[in-house]
Amino acid sequence: MISLAARDIQHSWPKFVLTGLGLGLLIGVTLTMAGVFRGMVDDAQALLNNSGADLWVVQKDTQGPYAESSSLKDDVVRSVAGMPGVAMAANITYFTMQIKAVGDQEARAMVVGIEPGAAGLPGQPGHLVAGRHLTRSHYEAVADIKTGLSLGDKVEIRRHTYEVVGLTRRMVSSGGDPMVFIPIKDAQEAQFLKDNDAIVNDRVRTAANPAFNRPAVPGLLDAAQNLQTSSRNVNAVLIRMAEGWSAQQVAEPIRRWKHLTVFTREDMENILVDKLIATSAKQIGMFLAILAVVSAAIVAFIIYTMTLGKIREIAVLKLIGTRNITIASMILQQALGLGIIGFIVGKVAATIWAPVFPKFVLLLTQDAAVGFVATMLICTLASTLAIRVALRVDPAEAIS
């Protein structure tokens, strides 16, 4: 049986192929947008997995440490570590900044303060691809390879220079920024300590305050000024639970007796996915909807144009007794063929350019399957306009 759709495509294959390529690039952008959203969710999941924590203890009435600022005294960890069901507890700090590497090369990174030389504690970097973990209390760093740093490189963080002693992989923030791990004492200073000029100004203000500069109380002024220049704050305490304990069993006593906010893994996922990236998800959803409408319009226009170009041929087919369903099937097959070519081109294009994106793009097979079904559905709907025009053709036009 002769395929009318195949014969017609052979007759005008350059236009058909070029249209398929253009549609394919549009589909590739659509798949990439879906991959960007999947990558954002995967970054949030990776952040929680890499922390190695079961519970997050943060400042009361905050949603820190990732979605909001949180500040705790670093001695809170000792009282939390003694609570029932707590196997390990560790202080940690997070802050995002521009770090400066050798040669004034800058990179956006999340700086994480951890306890050096304490392997196995929550918050520690996971598998190292090169080098070693932190062993000193100052001036060492472990960096994610996405920062572009190598072993032995020097990196400037605030006032100090750190040597990269270890490299890790896929240690990122919820925004996809690579992590740089430094000793927690250095991180406290970098995050909370003021610059030199601000310290001098605060000392002058304190000395001018009679409440802190009493002649009859020696040492009061020095004590007040020392408090201003010391930092004892952290962003959170990460907890790893003992076996046989549930998250609520461990979290509830800490909330009640320590007057702190405690989040479980499920709570943190809700904060990061449902709240922190919710606006970005809606934005990507709008782009996907617009791209779907544009794709449908392109397919409808091309198929409609191709149909108008062969009105006389359709009239001849009707004149010789060709059924309407055969003519409609020809147009539908052309639309579906256009969609198949476009999807193949789009999938290949998205796979090629996804690794080039600065943020992680996760292309899932299930998204590709949904995209293929959506493409076929869009092409089917787009062909209806051309089918209506073809079915209304008068056979008399074949001899007019």
Secondary structure, 3 states (H helix, E strand, C coil): CCCHHHHHHHHCHHHHHHHHHHHHHHHHHHHHHHHHHHHHHHHHHHHHHHHCCCEEEECCCCCCCCCCCCCEECCHHHHHHCCCCEEEEEEEEEEEEEEEEHHHCEEEEEEEEECCCCCCCCCCCCCEEEECCCCCCCCEEEEEHHHCCCCCCEEEECCEEEEEEEEECCCECCCCCEEEEEEHHHHHHHHHCCCHHHHHHHHHHHHCCCCCCCCCCCCHHHHHHHHHHCCCEECEEEEEECCCCCHHHHHHHHHHHHCCEEEEHHHHHHHHHHHHCHHHHHHHHHHHHHHHHHHHHHHHHHHHHHHHCCHHHHHHHHHCCCCHHHHHHHHHHHHHHHHHHHHHHHHHHHHHHHHHCCCCCCCCHHHHHHHHHHHHHHHHHHHHHHHHHHHCCCHHHHCC
